[in-house]
Amino acid sequence: MNSHFPPYSIFVSSSDSYADLYDVFFDMFQRFWPDYQGEIYLQTENKEYKHADLNIICTKVGKHKAFGETLRAGLDKVPNDNILFIMIDYMFMGPVDSRQLSDLYHYFCQNSLASLCLTYQDLPSAGCSDRKDINKYLKSDHVFSYQIAFWKKDMLKEMALPHENPWTSEWYGNKRALKANLDIRGINGNASPIFVYNPAGCLHQGKWLPDAVKFLDEQKYKVDFQKRGLYRNDYNTLRIRIKIKKNMILHGLKGSYWRKIDQNR
């Protein structure tokens, strides 16, 4: 990394309930990004985790009531101002392009971006005059997400109110990002993939998705898939949809806009 730019920290968002994914995630991390030698901050509540080939620091933030509160406590444990944010179920499924990643980090720093998304998303956007492989997201309902991205740590903290879960945080975080007019950009279809992974994750509703099972079988990596079970489309019931909608409404009533979070600082 060019010394002209400040270093970034890798932050893996997780919880103790996903401890069975730690080995899978970090074994694939090491397999497909073997040249990474830095620290990795793993979000945990009470668990400690070590990997023979990686320098992992567990945040051990204790038990909190919700995702947003836990995320903010974990980010406070990271010393650097810039982070590479990765959710624990975004399992790497191909080699990481370290050279391109370094180039994009320089671009992120040079332009003082709030965030630079490192996976292509088909969102309303406009090209950037200085880079043909990067788009600036336009104001829309989907400017913010928890896909793999570079973030200014303090800006990412603003995206999650303490009471929110990941889904309500994305929904209302998008509104906060628009209200604050954050400069969020992302790679477009002209860029070669930096991280190869399923943007939907390897799990859905806590169950293994078919492509993750197929991939790990092809890698001859043994996982007891029956422990979590396999996802079926019929899990998406009316009851689950009603529950999601109810959470959206309740979390919005608790506070959803930009400066509400000041009360919890």
C-alpha positions in Angstrom: 0.0 0.0 0.0 1.4 3.4 -1.0 2.6 5.2 2.1 1.1 8.4 0.8 -2.3 7.0 1.8 -3.4 6.1 5.3 -3.8 2.3 5.9 -7.2 0.7 6.1 -8.4 -2.1 8.4 -10.5 -5.1 7.3 -13.6 -5.4 9.3 -15.6 -8.6 9.1 -19.2 -8.1 10.4 -20.4 -11.1 12.3 -21.7 -12.4 15.7 -21.1 -15.3 18.0 -24.2 -17.0 16.4 -22.2 -17.4 13.2 -19.1 -19.0 14.8 -19.7 -22.1 12.7 -18.8 -20.0 9.6 -15.5 -18.7 10.9 -13.4 -21.6 9.7 -15.2 -21.6 6.3 -14.9 -17.9 5.7 -11.3 -17.5 6.8 -10.1 -20.7 5.1 -11.6 -19.3 1.8 -10.1 -15.9 2.6 -6.6 -17.3 3.0 -7.0 -19.6 -0.1 -8.1 -16.8 -2.4 -6.2 -13.9 -0.9 -2.9 -15.5 0.3 -0.8 -12.4 -0.1 -2.9 -10.4 2.5 -0.7 -10.0 5.6 -2.5 -7.4 7.7 -4.9 -7.4 10.6 -8.5 -8.5 10.3 -11.0 -7.3 12.8 -13.7 -10.0 13.4 -16.9 -8.7 15.0 -17.6 -11.0 18.0 -19.5 -10.6 21.2 -17.7 -12.9 23.6 -15.9 -15.4 21.4 -12.2 -15.5 20.7 -11.1 -17.0 17.4 -7.7 -17.7 15.9 -6.6 -18.9 12.4 -3.1 -20.4 11.8 -2.4 -18.3 8.7 -4.2 -15.0 9.4 -3.9 -12.2 12.0 -7.4 -12.0 13.4 -8.4 -9.6 16.2 -11.8 -10.3 17.8 -13.7 -7.2 18.9 -15.4 -9.0 21.8 -17.9 -6.1 22.3 -20.2 -8.0 24.7 -23.9 -8.7 24.2 -25.9 -5.9 22.7 -29.6 -5.7 21.9 -29.4 -5.2 18.1 -27.2 -5.3 15.1 -26.8 -1.5 14.9 -25.6 -1.2 18.5 -23.2 -4.1 18.0 -21.8 -2.8 14.7 -21.1 0.6 16.2 -19.3 -0.9 19.2 -17.2 -3.1 16.9 -16.2 -0.2 14.7 -15.1 1.7 17.7 -12.5 -1.0 18.3 -10.8 -0.4 14.9 -8.0 2.2 15.1 -7.9 3.3 11.4 -10.3 5.8 9.9 -10.8 3.8 6.7 -12.1 0.2 6.6 -12.8 -2.6 4.1 -16.2 -3.9 5.2 -17.1 -7.5 4.6 -20.1 -9.5 6.0 -19.2 -12.9 7.3 -21.4 -14.8 4.8 -19.8 -13.2 1.8 -17.5 -16.2 1.3 -14.8 -15.7 -1.3 -15.3 -18.0 -4.3 -12.3 -16.9 -6.4 -9.0 -15.1 -6.3 -8.8 -11.5 -5.0 -7.3 -9.0 -7.4 -5.0 -7.3 -4.9 -3.4 -5.0 -7.5 -6.8 -3.6 -8.6 -7.9 -3.4 -5.0 -4.9 -1.2 -4.1 -5.6 1.1 -7.1 -9.2 1.5 -6.0 -8.2 2.3 -2.5 -6.0 5.1 -3.7 -9.0 6.4 -5.7 -11.2 6.2 -2.6 -8.7 8.2 -0.6 -7.9 10.7 -3.3 -11.5 11.6 -3.8 -12.4 11.6 0.0 -15.4 9.3 -0.7 -17.8 8.2 1.9 -17.8 4.7 0.4 -16.6 2.8 -2.7 -18.5 -0.4 -3.4 -16.3 -3.1 -4.7 -18.9 -5.3 -6.4 -21.0 -4.2 -9.4 -24.5 -3.2 -8.6 -27.0 -2.4 -11.3 -28.1 0.9 -9.7 -29.1 4.3 -11.1 -25.8 5.9 -11.6 -23.6 8.3 -13.7 -20.1 7.7 -14.9 -17.1 9.4 -13.4 -15.1 11.6 -15.8 -11.8 10.4 -14.4 -12.5 6.6 -14.3 -14.4 4.5 -16.9 -14.7 1.6 -14.4 -16.4 3.6 -11.6 -19.9 5.1 -11.3 -21.3 7.7 -8.9 -24.6 6.5 -7.6 -27.5 8.8 -8.2 -30.3 9.6 -5.7 -32.4 6.5 -5.6 -33.9 3.9 -3.2 -30.8 1.7 -3.3 -27.7 3.9 -3.0 -26.5 2.2 0.2 -25.9 -1.5 0.9 -23.7 -3.7 3.0 -21.9 -5.2 0.0 -18.1 -5.4 0.2 -16.8 -1.8 0.1 -14.3 0.7 1.4 -15.9 3.0 3.9 -14.9 6.0 6.0 -15.5 4.4 9.4 -17.5 7.3 10.9 -19.8 7.4 7.9 -20.5 3.7 8.1 -21.4 4.2 11.8 -24.1 6.7 10.7 -25.7 4.0 8.5 -26.8 1.9 11.4 -29.0 3.2 14.3 -28.5 1.2 17.5 -32.0 -0.5 17.3 -31.8 -1.6 13.7 -31.1 -5.0 12.2 -29.1 -5.4 8.9 -32.3 -5.2 6.7 -33.9 -2.1 8.4 -30.4 -0.5 8.6 -30.0 -0.9 4.8 -33.5 0.5 4.2 -33.3 3.5 6.5 -29.5 3.9 6.1 -30.2 4.6 2.4 -32.5 7.4 3.4 -29.8 8.8 5.7 -27.2 8.6 3.0 -29.4 10.5 0.6 -30.3 13.1 3.2 -26.6 13.6 4.0 -25.8 13.7 0.3 -22.9 11.2 0.8 -20.6 10.6 -2.1 -21.0 6.9 -2.6 -19.5 5.3 -5.7 -19.0 1.8 -7.0 -17.3 -0.2 -9.7 -19.3 -0.8 -12.9 -19.5 -3.4 -15.6 -16.2 -2.2 -17.1 -14.2 -3.3 -14.0 -12.9 -6.8 -13.7 -14.1 -8.5 -10.4 -12.0 -7.7 -7.4 -13.9 -10.1 -5.0 -15.7 -13.2 -6.4 -18.6 -14.0 -4.1 -22.4 -14.2 -4.2 -23.8 -10.8 -3.3 -26.8 -12.6 -1.7 -24.3 -14.3 0.7 -23.8 -18.0 1.3 -26.8 -18.2 3.7 -30.4 -17.0 3.6 -32.5 -17.0 6.7 -29.6 -18.9 8.4 -29.7 -21.7 5.9 -27.1 -22.7 3.2 -27.8 -21.5 -0.3 -27.4 -24.1 -3.1 -24.5 -22.3 -4.9 -22.5 -22.2 -1.7 -23.0 -25.9 -1.1 -22.0 -26.7 -4.7 -18.9 -24.5 -4.5 -17.6 -26.0 -1.2 -18.2 -29.5 -2.6 -16.2 -28.6 -5.6 -13.4 -27.2 -3.4 -13.6 -30.6 -1.5 -14.1 -28.6 1.7 -16.1 -30.5 4.2 -19.0 -28.8 6.0 -21.8 -30.3 7.9 -24.6 -28.6 5.9 -27.3 -30.4 7.9 -26.3 -28.4 11.0 -27.9 -25.2 9.6 -29.9 -26.9 6.9 -30.4 -26.1 3.3 -32.5 -23.1 2.2 -35.7 -23.8 0.3 -37.9 -21.2 -1.5 -40.9 -22.2 0.5 -39.3 -20.7 3.6 -40.3 -17.3 2.2 -43.8 -17.5 3.8 -46.4 -14.9 4.3 -45.6 -15.0 8.1 -42.0 -14.1 7.4 -42.9 -11.3 5.0 -45.3 -9.9 7.6 -42.6 -10.1 10.3 -40.1 -8.2 8.0 -42.7 -5.5 7.3 -43.6 -5.2 11.0 -39.9 -4.7 11.8 -39.6 -2.0 9.1 -42.4 0.0 10.6 -41.4 -0.5 14.3 -37.8 0.4 13.6 -38.8 3.5 11.7 -41.0 4.6 14.6 -38.0 4.3 16.9 -36.1 6.8 14.8 -34.8 6.5 11.3 -33.3 9.8 10.1 -29.8 11.3 10.1 -29.3 13.2 13.3 -31.5 10.9 15.5 -28.3 8.9 16.1 -26.7 11.8 18.0 -28.8 10.9 21.0 -26.9 7.6 21.3 -23.3 8.9 20.9 
